[in-house]
Amino acid sequence: NDEYGGSEENRMRFCLEVIEAVRAIPNNTLVEPVITPRFIPACTDETLHGLGKLAAETGAPVQTHCSESDWEHQFVQDRCGMTDTEALDSFGLLTRRTVLAHAGFITTNDMDTIHARGSGIAHCPLSNTYFANAAFPLRHALEKSPRAGPR
């Protein structure tokens, strides 16, 4: 839409308008707007900062891919000089309402950061194995989680 094209400010305004429009639907108890940057390689830093600010202002949930593949993980390391988790946190995208997909290459420090922010991880072992030739370190994550309890 040309009305929202051009500046990052216009695109963020459009995102805010969508969030507000969905929340204004009468008797809506099923649909919630979600801030969804596909993954870091698909977004500019300006977009990621803008979406992080929008998440803080609106309290909207965030969903994105994190350390999805070895390629993507290395791309973020090279571009941002840090892991996906650290970069997403620096953009304000790790919140108590954030769900990170895949996370096959997260580190122990990343797990600590994700836990500290109250974020969560959704993973599919088949998808992670097929697309990333890696697995989410589930056992390690459960051992670190104070909520996990005995297994």
C-alpha positions in Angstrom: 0.0 0.0 0.0 1.6 3.3 -1.1 0.0 5.1 1.8 2.3 3.2 4.2 5.3 2.8 1.9 8.5 4.8 2.0 9.4 5.6 5.5 9.9 3.2 8.4 7.7 5.6 10.5 4.8 5.0 8.0 5.3 1.2 8.2 5.3 1.2 12.0 2.2 3.4 12.0 0.5 0.8 9.7 1.5 -2.0 12.2 0.0 0.0 15.1 -3.2 0.6 13.1 -3.6 -3.1 12.5 -3.0 -3.9 16.2 -5.6 -1.3 17.2 -8.1 -2.4 14.6 -7.9 -6.1 15.7 -8.2 -5.1 19.3 -11.2 -2.9 18.5 -13.3 -5.8 17.0 -16.4 -6.2 19.2 -16.6 -9.4 21.2 -13.3 -10.6 19.8 -12.0 -13.3 22.2 -10.2 -15.4 19.6 -7.9 -13.2 17.6 -4.9 -11.3 18.9 -2.5 -9.3 16.8 1.1 -10.5 16.9 4.3 -8.6 16.0 6.1 -11.0 13.6 9.5 -10.1 12.2 10.2 -13.2 10.0 13.8 -13.4 11.3 16.7 -11.0 11.6 18.1 -11.5 8.0 14.7 -10.4 6.6 14.6 -7.1 8.5 16.7 -4.0 8.7 17.9 -2.9 12.1 15.6 0.1 11.9 12.6 -2.2 11.4 13.7 -4.5 14.3 14.1 -1.5 16.6 10.7 -0.1 15.5 9.0 -3.4 16.1 10.6 -3.7 19.5 9.4 -0.3 20.4 5.9 -1.2 19.2 5.9 -4.3 21.3 6.8 -2.3 24.4 4.2 0.3 23.6 1.3 -2.1 22.8 2.2 -5.1 24.9 1.5 -7.2 21.8 3.0 -10.7 21.6 6.1 -11.2 19.4 6.9 -14.3 17.4 10.0 -14.8 15.3 12.5 -17.4 14.3 15.7 -17.6 16.3 18.9 -19.5 15.5 16.8 -21.4 12.9 19.7 -22.8 10.9 23.4 -22.8 10.8 23.3 -20.3 7.9 20.9 -17.9 9.7 22.8 -18.2 13.0 26.1 -17.4 11.3 24.5 -14.5 9.3 23.3 -12.8 12.5 26.7 -13.4 14.2 28.4 -11.7 11.2 25.9 -8.9 10.9 25.2 -8.1 14.5 28.4 -9.5 16.3 26.2 -11.5 18.6 23.8 -14.4 18.8 20.2 -14.2 17.5 19.0 -14.1 21.1 21.3 -11.3 22.1 20.3 -9.4 19.0 16.6 -9.8 19.4 17.0 -8.7 23.0 19.0 -5.6 21.9 16.1 -4.7 19.6 13.6 -5.0 22.4 11.9 -8.1 21.0 12.4 -10.5 23.9 9.5 -10.0 26.2 7.3 -12.2 28.5 5.0 -12.4 25.5 7.7 -13.6 23.0 7.8 -17.0 21.4 10.9 -18.0 19.5 10.8 -20.7 16.8 13.4 -23.4 16.3 16.3 -22.2 18.5 18.5 -25.1 17.4 21.7 -23.2 17.9 21.1 -21.3 21.1 23.8 -21.2 23.8 23.5 -21.6 27.5 23.8 -17.8 27.9 20.9 -17.5 25.3 18.8 -19.8 27.5 19.5 -17.6 30.5 18.5 -14.5 28.6 15.3 -16.1 27.3 14.4 -17.2 30.8 15.2 -13.8 32.3 12.9 -12.1 29.8 10.1 -14.6 30.4 10.1 -15.6 26.7 9.4 -19.0 25.4 10.6 -21.4 22.6 8.5 -23.4 20.2 10.3 -26.1 18.4 9.5 -29.0 16.1 12.2 -31.7 16.1 11.3 -32.8 12.6 11.5 -29.3 11.2 14.7 -28.5 13.0 16.3 -31.7 11.8 15.1 -31.3 8.2 15.9 -27.6 7.7 18.8 -27.0 10.1 20.3 -30.5 10.5 20.2 -29.6 14.2 18.0 -30.2 17.2 16.9 -27.8 19.9 18.8 -28.6 23.0 15.7 -29.7 24.9 17.3 -31.8 27.7 19.7 -29.0 28.5 16.9 -26.4 28.5 14.7 -28.5 30.8 17.7 -29.1 33.2 18.2 -25.3 33.4 14.5 -24.5 33.8 13.4 -24.0 37.4 9.9 -24.8 36.3 10.7 -28.1 34.6 10.7 -30.2 37.7 11.8 -33.9 37.8 11.7 -35.8 34.5 
